[in-house]
Amino acid sequence: MEALQKVKPTLKELDIRLAIYSDFAEEVEDLSIWPFPGQLGSLREFSRLRKLRAPIVMLLGWSPGELPLRLAEVVPAGLRHLGLTEDMAMQCTYEWKEKLILKELAAFLSVWRSVTPNLQVVEVWLSGEFSRWKDEDVMQLRMMCEEAEVSCNVHWHEEVNCSPMTFQWVREGP
Protein backbone atom coordinates (compact mmCIF):
# COMPACT_ATOMS: atom_id res chain seq x y z
CA MET A 1 0.00 0.00 0.00
CA GLU A 2 2.92 2.31 0.66
CA ALA A 3 3.92 2.26 -3.03
CA LEU A 4 0.37 3.22 -4.03
CA GLN A 5 0.47 6.22 -1.69
CA LYS A 6 3.06 7.85 -3.96
CA VAL A 7 0.66 7.84 -6.94
CA LYS A 8 -2.52 8.54 -4.96
CA PRO A 9 -3.03 12.08 -6.38
CA THR A 10 -2.90 10.91 -10.02
CA LEU A 11 -3.96 7.25 -10.10
CA LYS A 12 -7.08 6.78 -12.26
CA GLU A 13 -7.04 3.03 -12.96
CA LEU A 14 -5.79 0.18 -10.80
CA ASP A 15 -5.73 -3.48 -11.82
CA ILE A 16 -4.32 -5.88 -9.21
CA ARG A 17 -3.69 -9.58 -9.73
CA LEU A 18 -2.77 -12.11 -7.09
CA ALA A 19 -0.99 -15.46 -7.34
CA ILE A 20 0.81 -17.33 -4.61
CA TYR A 21 3.11 -19.20 -6.97
CA SER A 22 3.84 -19.14 -10.66
CA ASP A 23 2.37 -21.47 -13.26
CA PHE A 24 5.87 -22.91 -13.57
CA ALA A 25 6.19 -24.00 -9.93
CA GLU A 26 6.82 -27.71 -9.60
CA GLU A 27 5.23 -29.90 -6.97
CA VAL A 28 3.98 -27.14 -4.71
CA GLU A 29 2.18 -28.43 -1.66
CA ASP A 30 -1.13 -26.52 -1.89
CA LEU A 31 -2.15 -27.40 1.64
CA SER A 32 0.95 -25.79 3.13
CA ILE A 33 0.31 -22.36 1.61
CA TRP A 34 -1.48 -19.96 3.94
CA PRO A 35 -1.73 -16.38 2.75
CA PHE A 36 -0.87 -13.53 5.09
CA PRO A 37 -3.95 -12.29 6.98
CA GLY A 38 -5.26 -8.78 6.45
CA GLN A 39 -6.36 -6.69 3.52
CA LEU A 40 -5.04 -4.01 1.20
CA GLY A 41 -6.70 -1.23 3.16
CA SER A 42 -8.94 1.67 2.32
CA LEU A 43 -8.64 3.35 -1.07
CA ARG A 44 -11.11 6.09 -0.03
CA GLU A 45 -8.43 8.80 -0.27
CA PHE A 46 -7.65 7.92 -3.91
CA SER A 47 -9.86 10.73 -5.17
CA ARG A 48 -8.96 10.31 -8.86
CA LEU A 49 -9.36 6.52 -8.98
CA ARG A 50 -12.19 5.72 -11.40
CA LYS A 51 -11.58 2.10 -12.30
CA LEU A 52 -10.56 -0.64 -9.91
CA ARG A 53 -10.17 -4.37 -10.45
CA ALA A 54 -8.83 -6.45 -7.59
CA PRO A 55 -9.19 -9.87 -5.98
CA ILE A 56 -11.87 -10.08 -3.33
CA VAL A 57 -9.28 -11.32 -0.84
CA MET A 58 -7.14 -8.20 -1.33
CA LEU A 59 -10.03 -5.81 -0.80
CA LEU A 60 -11.77 -7.68 2.01
CA GLY A 61 -9.17 -10.00 3.52
CA TRP A 62 -8.64 -13.72 3.43
CA SER A 63 -11.26 -14.58 6.05
CA PRO A 64 -14.83 -13.33 5.56
CA GLY A 65 -15.50 -13.58 9.30
CA GLU A 66 -12.82 -10.98 10.03
CA LEU A 67 -13.87 -7.95 7.98
CA PRO A 68 -12.15 -4.92 9.50
CA LEU A 69 -13.26 -2.90 6.46
CA ARG A 70 -16.33 -3.61 4.34
CA LEU A 71 -16.38 -3.00 0.58
CA ALA A 72 -18.17 0.34 1.06
CA GLU A 73 -15.29 1.45 3.32
CA VAL A 74 -12.59 0.36 0.87
CA VAL A 75 -13.62 1.81 -2.51
CA PRO A 76 -13.04 5.48 -3.39
CA ALA A 77 -15.98 7.88 -3.76
CA GLY A 78 -15.20 8.72 -7.42
CA LEU A 79 -15.19 5.09 -8.57
CA ARG A 80 -17.13 4.41 -11.77
CA HIS A 81 -16.13 0.83 -12.50
CA LEU A 82 -15.61 -1.86 -9.86
CA GLY A 83 -14.11 -5.18 -10.91
CA LEU A 84 -13.83 -8.10 -8.49
CA THR A 85 -11.91 -11.28 -9.17
CA GLU A 86 -11.60 -14.63 -7.48
CA ASP A 87 -7.91 -15.02 -8.21
CA MET A 88 -7.40 -17.28 -5.21
CA ALA A 89 -10.54 -19.45 -5.51
CA MET A 90 -8.52 -22.55 -6.39
CA GLN A 91 -6.46 -22.25 -3.22
CA CYS A 92 -7.75 -24.92 -0.83
CA THR A 93 -7.90 -22.47 2.08
CA TYR A 94 -10.03 -19.92 0.15
CA GLU A 95 -13.05 -19.04 2.31
CA TRP A 96 -15.03 -16.66 0.08
CA LYS A 97 -17.92 -18.92 -0.89
CA GLU A 98 -20.56 -17.72 -3.35
CA LYS A 99 -23.15 -16.84 -0.69
CA LEU A 100 -20.60 -14.77 1.24
CA ILE A 101 -19.60 -12.85 -1.89
CA LEU A 102 -23.25 -12.22 -2.73
CA LYS A 103 -23.91 -11.07 0.84
CA GLU A 104 -21.03 -8.57 0.75
CA LEU A 105 -22.04 -7.29 -2.69
CA ALA A 106 -25.65 -6.91 -1.51
CA ALA A 107 -24.47 -4.83 1.46
CA PHE A 108 -22.38 -2.65 -0.87
CA LEU A 109 -25.11 -2.27 -3.51
CA SER A 110 -27.59 -1.20 -0.83
CA VAL A 111 -25.46 1.90 -0.08
CA TRP A 112 -23.49 2.50 -3.27
CA ARG A 113 -25.21 5.80 -4.09
CA SER A 114 -23.99 7.39 -0.88
CA VAL A 115 -20.54 5.78 -1.09
CA THR A 116 -19.72 5.87 -4.83
CA PRO A 117 -22.37 8.05 -6.49
CA ASN A 118 -20.72 7.82 -9.94
CA LEU A 119 -20.60 4.01 -10.04
CA GLN A 120 -21.78 2.66 -13.39
CA VAL A 121 -20.48 -0.90 -13.64
CA VAL A 122 -19.82 -3.85 -11.38
CA GLU A 123 -17.77 -6.48 -13.17
CA VAL A 124 -17.05 -9.85 -11.59
CA TRP A 125 -14.70 -12.65 -12.67
CA LEU A 126 -16.06 -15.84 -11.10
CA SER A 127 -14.33 -19.13 -10.59
CA GLY A 128 -16.28 -21.76 -12.47
CA GLU A 129 -14.16 -24.62 -11.20
CA PHE A 130 -16.07 -27.54 -9.71
CA SER A 131 -19.34 -25.78 -10.60
CA ARG A 132 -18.96 -23.54 -7.58
CA TRP A 133 -21.20 -20.79 -8.95
CA LYS A 134 -24.65 -22.09 -9.74
CA ASP A 135 -26.92 -20.47 -12.30
CA GLU A 136 -29.16 -19.19 -9.50
CA ASP A 137 -26.16 -17.50 -7.80
CA VAL A 138 -25.24 -15.69 -11.02
CA MET A 139 -28.90 -14.76 -11.54
CA GLN A 140 -29.01 -13.34 -8.01
CA LEU A 141 -25.87 -11.30 -8.70
CA ARG A 142 -27.36 -9.91 -11.90
CA MET A 143 -30.68 -9.12 -10.18
CA MET A 144 -28.92 -7.31 -7.33
CA CYS A 145 -27.12 -5.10 -9.83
CA GLU A 146 -30.29 -4.50 -11.83
CA GLU A 147 -32.22 -3.51 -8.70
CA ALA A 148 -29.37 -1.15 -7.76
CA GLU A 149 -29.45 0.25 -11.32
CA VAL A 150 -25.81 -0.64 -11.95
CA SER A 151 -24.58 -2.49 -15.04
CA CYS A 152 -23.35 -6.00 -14.28
CA ASN A 153 -20.77 -7.94 -16.30
CA VAL A 154 -20.01 -11.51 -15.29
CA HIS A 155 -17.04 -13.49 -16.60
CA TRP A 156 -15.79 -17.01 -15.89
CA HIS A 157 -12.08 -17.49 -15.20
CA GLU A 158 -11.78 -20.49 -17.52
CA GLU A 159 -13.71 -18.70 -20.30
CA VAL A 160 -12.08 -15.31 -20.08
CA ASN A 161 -8.49 -14.42 -19.49
CA CYS A 162 -8.54 -11.43 -17.16
CA SER A 163 -6.59 -9.30 -19.58
CA PRO A 164 -6.99 -5.57 -20.14
CA MET A 165 -8.76 -6.47 -23.39
CA THR A 166 -11.66 -8.04 -21.44
CA PHE A 167 -11.89 -5.27 -18.85
CA GLN A 168 -14.05 -2.74 -20.67
CA TRP A 169 -13.45 0.92 -19.90
CA VAL A 170 -16.24 3.30 -18.98
CA ARG A 171 -16.29 6.51 -21.01
CA GLU A 172 -15.38 9.56 -18.95
CA GLY A 173 -18.19 12.10 -18.62
CA PRO A 174 -17.89 15.83 -19.20
C-alpha positions as CSV (number, residue, x, y, z in Angstrom):
1,M,0.0,0.0,0.0
2,E,2.9,2.3,0.7
3,A,3.9,2.3,-3.0
4,L,0.4,3.2,-4.0
5,Q,0.5,6.2,-1.7
6,K,3.1,7.8,-4.0
7,V,0.7,7.8,-6.9
8,K,-2.5,8.5,-5.0
9,P,-3.0,12.1,-6.4
10,T,-2.9,10.9,-10.0
11,L,-4.0,7.2,-10.1
12,K,-7.1,6.8,-12.3
13,E,-7.0,3.0,-13.0
14,L,-5.8,0.2,-10.8
15,D,-5.7,-3.5,-11.8
16,I,-4.3,-5.9,-9.2
17,R,-3.7,-9.6,-9.7
18,L,-2.8,-12.1,-7.1
19,A,-1.0,-15.5,-7.3
20,I,0.8,-17.3,-4.6
21,Y,3.1,-19.2,-7.0
22,S,3.8,-19.1,-10.7
23,D,2.4,-21.5,-13.3
24,F,5.9,-22.9,-13.6
25,A,6.2,-24.0,-9.9
26,E,6.8,-27.7,-9.6
27,E,5.2,-29.9,-7.0
28,V,4.0,-27.1,-4.7
29,E,2.2,-28.4,-1.7
30,D,-1.1,-26.5,-1.9
31,L,-2.2,-27.4,1.6
32,S,1.0,-25.8,3.1
33,I,0.3,-22.4,1.6
34,W,-1.5,-20.0,3.9
35,P,-1.7,-16.4,2.7
36,F,-0.9,-13.5,5.1
37,P,-4.0,-12.3,7.0
38,G,-5.3,-8.8,6.5
39,Q,-6.4,-6.7,3.5
40,L,-5.0,-4.0,1.2
41,G,-6.7,-1.2,3.2
42,S,-8.9,1.7,2.3
43,L,-8.6,3.4,-1.1
44,R,-11.1,6.1,0.0
45,E,-8.4,8.8,-0.3
46,F,-7.6,7.9,-3.9
47,S,-9.9,10.7,-5.2
48,R,-9.0,10.3,-8.9
49,L,-9.4,6.5,-9.0
50,R,-12.2,5.7,-11.4
51,K,-11.6,2.1,-12.3
52,L,-10.6,-0.6,-9.9
53,R,-10.2,-4.4,-10.4
54,A,-8.8,-6.5,-7.6
55,P,-9.2,-9.9,-6.0
56,I,-11.9,-10.1,-3.3
57,V,-9.3,-11.3,-0.8
58,M,-7.1,-8.2,-1.3
59,L,-10.0,-5.8,-0.8
60,L,-11.8,-7.7,2.0
61,G,-9.2,-10.0,3.5
62,W,-8.6,-13.7,3.4
63,S,-11.3,-14.6,6.0
64,P,-14.8,-13.3,5.6
65,G,-15.5,-13.6,9.3
66,E,-12.8,-11.0,10.0
67,L,-13.9,-8.0,8.0
68,P,-12.2,-4.9,9.5
69,L,-13.3,-2.9,6.5
70,R,-16.3,-3.6,4.3
71,L,-16.4,-3.0,0.6
72,A,-18.2,0.3,1.1
73,E,-15.3,1.5,3.3
74,V,-12.6,0.4,0.9
75,V,-13.6,1.8,-2.5
76,P,-13.0,5.5,-3.4
77,A,-16.0,7.9,-3.8
78,G,-15.2,8.7,-7.4
79,L,-15.2,5.1,-8.6
80,R,-17.1,4.4,-11.8
81,H,-16.1,0.8,-12.5
82,L,-15.6,-1.9,-9.9
83,G,-14.1,-5.2,-10.9
84,L,-13.8,-8.1,-8.5
85,T,-11.9,-11.3,-9.2
86,E,-11.6,-14.6,-7.5
87,D,-7.9,-15.0,-8.2
88,M,-7.4,-17.3,-5.2
89,A,-10.5,-19.4,-5.5
90,M,-8.5,-22.5,-6.4
91,Q,-6.5,-22.3,-3.2
92,C,-7.7,-24.9,-0.8
93,T,-7.9,-22.5,2.1
94,Y,-10.0,-19.9,0.1
95,E,-13.0,-19.0,2.3
96,W,-15.0,-16.7,0.1
97,K,-17.9,-18.9,-0.9
98,E,-20.6,-17.7,-3.4
99,K,-23.1,-16.8,-0.7
100,L,-20.6,-14.8,1.2
101,I,-19.6,-12.8,-1.9
102,L,-23.3,-12.2,-2.7
103,K,-23.9,-11.1,0.8
104,E,-21.0,-8.6,0.7
105,L,-22.0,-7.3,-2.7
106,A,-25.6,-6.9,-1.5
107,A,-24.5,-4.8,1.5
108,F,-22.4,-2.7,-0.9
109,L,-25.1,-2.3,-3.5
110,S,-27.6,-1.2,-0.8
111,V,-25.5,1.9,-0.1
112,W,-23.5,2.5,-3.3
113,R,-25.2,5.8,-4.1
114,S,-24.0,7.4,-0.9
115,V,-20.5,5.8,-1.1
116,T,-19.7,5.9,-4.8
117,P,-22.4,8.0,-6.5
118,N,-20.7,7.8,-9.9
119,L,-20.6,4.0,-10.0
120,Q,-21.8,2.7,-13.4
121,V,-20.5,-0.9,-13.6
122,V,-19.8,-3.9,-11.4
123,E,-17.8,-6.5,-13.2
124,V,-17.0,-9.9,-11.6
125,W,-14.7,-12.7,-12.7
126,L,-16.1,-15.8,-11.1
127,S,-14.3,-19.1,-10.6
128,G,-16.3,-21.8,-12.5
129,E,-14.2,-24.6,-11.2
130,F,-16.1,-27.5,-9.7
131,S,-19.3,-25.8,-10.6
132,R,-19.0,-23.5,-7.6
133,W,-21.2,-20.8,-8.9
134,K,-24.6,-22.1,-9.7
135,D,-26.9,-20.5,-12.3
136,E,-29.2,-19.2,-9.5
137,D,-26.2,-17.5,-7.8
138,V,-25.2,-15.7,-11.0
139,M,-28.9,-14.8,-11.5
140,Q,-29.0,-13.3,-8.0
141,L,-25.9,-11.3,-8.7
142,R,-27.4,-9.9,-11.9
143,M,-30.7,-9.1,-10.2
144,M,-28.9,-7.3,-7.3
145,C,-27.1,-5.1,-9.8
146,E,-30.3,-4.5,-11.8
147,E,-32.2,-3.5,-8.7
148,A,-29.4,-1.1,-7.8
149,E,-29.4,0.3,-11.3
150,V,-25.8,-0.6,-12.0
151,S,-24.6,-2.5,-15.0
152,C,-23.4,-6.0,-14.3
153,N,-20.8,-7.9,-16.3
154,V,-20.0,-11.5,-15.3
155,H,-17.0,-13.5,-16.6
156,W,-15.8,-17.0,-15.9
157,H,-12.1,-17.5,-15.2
158,E,-11.8,-20.5,-17.5
159,E,-13.7,-18.7,-20.3
160,V,-12.1,-15.3,-20.1
161,N,-8.5,-14.4,-19.5
162,C,-8.5,-11.4,-17.2
163,S,-6.6,-9.3,-19.6
164,P,-7.0,-5.6,-20.1
165,M,-8.8,-6.5,-23.4
166,T,-11.7,-8.0,-21.4
167,F,-11.9,-5.3,-18.9
168,Q,-14.0,-2.7,-20.7
169,W,-13.4,0.9,-19.9
170,V,-16.2,3.3,-19.0
171,R,-16.3,6.5,-21.0
172,E,-15.4,9.6,-19.0
173,G,-18.2,12.1,-18.6
174,P,-17.9,15.8,-19.2
